[in-house]
Amino acid sequence: MSTKTLNPTIASENTHSDLSDEGLITQYRNTGDRSLFETLIQRYEREIFSYLRRYVGNSEIAEDAFQGTFLQVHLKCQQFDSSRRFRPWLYAIATNQAIDAQRRNKRHRMVSLDRNNANEKDDRAGSWSEKLVGDTLDPHVAAAQEENSRWVNHSVQSLGESMQQVINLVYYQGLKYREAAEILGIPVGTVKSRLHAAVQRLGILWEESHEERSE
């Protein structure tokens, strides 16, 4: 991943580490100090690029969306509401850039479910959610992890974009329900209902596929 077109002269030492994200974007909005913007990029480049790559399923497209995300942060910094948190605002921009990138390429790519980035921060019930991201794998999954990973990728792709979005944000980026709701512009209850529906659907698909294998 490269951010050369956005931050060619990032300082080796972060001189704004004591500032919050909200403080950085507010000061950048007020002063135009490039180093403040570069600090924001440093803080989020890995996290946002990982999210975009998982969303679009392609590193090259993710790179374009990443560049677009921080370009939009620069262009829209005057619109940032300093009474709100920066991270959900950034993710909302990144999500829109991912959607735009997919449309430009005239295809929807599957979500890459990278278990190494799983970080559960909310209460998530159901045995299928444990199969999806849990530390303790079901014996079936442990016995054929690579095969089942491909199965999960294919199955999540079949859920549709709205369910993929909440799975990606909540399960794999570790965002809270309210943060995912803010990013997607939907009620918290809708986030929960989509997650519930996704987990239920994956459970059904899992049972159906493994019943077929056992026959």
DABELLIN-V981100 format. One record per helix or strand of 2 or more residues. SS is the DSSP state (alpha for helix, beta for strand). FROM is the first residue (numbers start at 1). LEN is the number of residues. If there is no record, write none. Layout:
# DABELLIN-V981100
ss=[SS	SS]
from=[FROM	FROM]
len=[LEN	LEN]
This chain:
# DABELLIN-V981100
ss=[alpha	alpha	alpha	alpha	alpha	alpha	alpha	alpha	alpha	alpha	alpha	alpha]
from=[21	34	59	77	86	115	127	139	145	161	177	188]
len=[11	23	17	3	19	3	7	5	13	12	8	27]
